[in-house]
């Protein structure tokens, strides 16, 4: 499609749909960072110009910040951001992620998921590209001098690179990790702090997103939020950061948190500090934390506070309760999880102890299988099975039926029966029943 002829000026009076979604991208171990806005604009933190994208489709120029059809997601919660806009007969897809190749690159991939060719333009002309730009003037849209435009055939894609530092080559490296490869790499990192297989995929993505944002941005400043700082550092050490550089600042912040009112997040902060000190081998400081950590009952909030999302989502599954004890499912089993199997791997219930457990359903009763790693920590499940407790490192038990479980199971059975009645009997029904055993090794 000739850009100089077939694309009229975009004079539609559309509302700017740029939202407040912020996504940090970068390479761990490097200093370069950028924000990807809710419409796909890349905003480097080094003060260099933003990278905006524009699509010249068969009907007109499409400016993502003004398009009502813009949608965005992160791949598995990782800092791999996919933004889509509607074009005639399909979507224009913009993906962005960072790689360590060539001393650090931000990769921008444009994919044409439509049946018609289009062109993509960027308002920065210094992007590395896998091929040369089109040698035609850009008409129908006002872009800065030096902007570049590239044709993209239907059902094809093209990649670009924004160097994090001085570019040493005018071309992209021949091989670059794909978006899915980078997302899987980030999943390996974020799962290092504990992996969850939950009925709610959005919750798993949220946990991965919060962990990757923490890994790229670092913890909150201790002067601004001492509780958030200790929670964040504890999480970073679980993600694989070395604990020793954090010890002095952790020790100073612990003294401040110890003077605060006793609350669930302050207790979580002390538990995070204990993980850092245990990993650093600071046994004396660890004993001091144990003395500070109260075992008094603290009400666990029913809703996630906006400034404590990550720790709340973890602690609703497993948390320390003081005096060397712990509790599973402190928030109970959510109503939407009733009848659904779920698994948790490697969440902390002590400075050096983690727990893995799985819930399987026997009728309306949850059967739990668990295994701990590290020093023995007795634990309960007070909200789910009052009166139950164990100090065994490994085992299984049948908990009482939660309120509403029978109704949830009956509804699921009815839905399953409806599905079966509408299914072609000549096609074997898929096996939906999960395995009844699980291995944590």
CORUR-V463184 format. One record per backbone hydrogen bond with DSSP energy under -1.0 kcal/mol. NH is the residue of the N-H (numbers start at 1). CO is the residue of the C=O. E is the energy in kcal/mol with one decimal. If there is no record, write none. Layout:
# CORUR-V463184
nh->[NH	NH]
co->[CO	CO]
e->[E	E]
This chain:
# CORUR-V463184
nh->[5	6	10	11	14	17	25	30	34	35	36	37	40	42	43	45	51	54	55	56	57	62	66	67	70	71	73	75	78	80	81	82	83	84	85	87	90	91	92	93	94	95	96	97	99	104	105	106	107	108	109	110	111	112	113	118	119	120	121	122	123	128	130	134	136	147	148	150	152	155	156	158	160	161	162	164	182	183	184	185	186	187	188	189	190	191	192	193	194	195	197	204	205	206	207	208	209	210	211	212	213	214	215	216	217	218	225	229	230	231	232	233	234	235	236	237	238	239	240	241	246	247	250	251	252	253	254	255	257	258	260	267	268	269	270	271	272	273	274	275	276	277	278	279	280	281	282	283	286	287	288	289	290	291	292	293	308	312	313	314	315	316	317	318	319	321	325	326	327	328	329	332	337	338	340	342	343	344	345	347	349	354	355	356	357	358	359	360	362	365	367	368	369	370	371	372	373	379	380	384	385	388	390	395	397	399	405	408	409	410	411	412	413	414	415	416	417	418	419	420	421	422	427]
co->[2	2	140	9	12	65	34	27	25	43	23	41	37	51	35	33	42	121	62	119	60	55	63	64	67	84	82	80	75	78	96	73	94	71	92	90	87	113	85	111	83	109	81	107	105	101	99	162	97	160	95	158	93	156	91	152	56	150	54	148	52	161	159	149	134	144	122	120	118	112	153	110	108	128	106	104	178	179	180	181	182	183	184	185	186	187	189	190	191	345	343	200	201	202	203	204	205	206	207	208	209	210	211	212	213	214	221	225	226	227	228	229	230	231	232	233	234	235	237	236	243	244	246	247	248	249	250	251	253	254	257	263	264	265	266	267	268	269	270	271	272	273	274	275	276	278	277	281	282	283	284	285	286	287	288	289	305	308	309	310	311	312	314	314	327	325	322	378	319	380	317	329	334	335	337	359	197	357	195	355	353	373	347	371	344	369	342	367	365	362	360	397	358	395	356	393	354	390	326	381	381	385	379	370	368	366	402	404	405	406	407	408	409	410	411	412	413	414	415	416	417	418	424]
e->[-1.3	-2.2	-1.3	-1.2	-1.6	-2.5	-2.5	-2.2	-1.7	-2.1	-2.8	-2.4	-1.8	-2.0	-3.3	-2.6	-2.5	-1.9	-2.3	-2.9	-2.1	-3.2	-2.7	-1.4	-1.0	-2.1	-2.3	-2.3	-2.4	-2.4	-2.2	-3.0	-3.2	-3.1	-1.9	-2.6	-1.9	-1.5	-2.7	-2.7	-3.1	-2.8	-1.9	-1.8	-2.6	-1.9	-2.5	-2.1	-3.4	-2.4	-3.0	-2.9	-2.7	-3.0	-2.1	-2.2	-1.7	-2.6	-2.6	-2.3	-1.3	-3.2	-1.3	-2.9	-1.4	-1.8	-1.5	-2.7	-3.2	-1.7	-1.4	-2.1	-2.3	-2.5	-2.6	-2.5	-2.4	-2.4	-2.5	-2.0	-2.3	-2.1	-2.0	-1.6	-3.0	-2.6	-1.1	-1.4	-1.9	-1.8	-2.8	-1.4	-2.3	-2.2	-2.3	-2.2	-2.6	-2.8	-2.3	-2.4	-2.5	-2.0	-2.5	-1.9	-2.4	-2.7	-2.6	-2.4	-2.1	-2.3	-2.4	-2.6	-2.2	-1.8	-2.5	-2.4	-1.7	-1.6	-1.1	-2.3	-1.6	-1.2	-2.6	-2.7	-2.0	-2.1	-2.5	-1.3	-2.5	-2.5	-1.8	-2.3	-2.0	-2.0	-2.0	-2.1	-2.3	-2.4	-2.2	-1.7	-1.8	-2.6	-2.5	-2.3	-1.8	-1.0	-2.7	-1.6	-2.0	-1.9	-1.7	-2.1	-2.0	-1.7	-1.8	-2.2	-2.0	-2.1	-2.4	-1.8	-2.9	-1.7	-1.5	-2.0	-2.1	-2.7	-1.2	-1.5	-2.6	-2.7	-2.3	-2.3	-2.0	-1.0	-2.8	-1.4	-2.4	-2.9	-3.2	-2.0	-2.5	-2.2	-2.6	-2.5	-2.1	-2.4	-2.9	-3.0	-3.2	-1.7	-4.2	-2.5	-2.3	-2.7	-2.3	-2.9	-2.4	-2.5	-1.8	-1.2	-3.7	-2.3	-2.1	-2.0	-2.1	-2.9	-2.1	-2.1	-2.8	-2.4	-2.3	-2.2	-2.4	-2.3	-2.4	-2.5	-2.4	-2.3	-2.4	-2.3	-2.3	-1.4	-2.0]
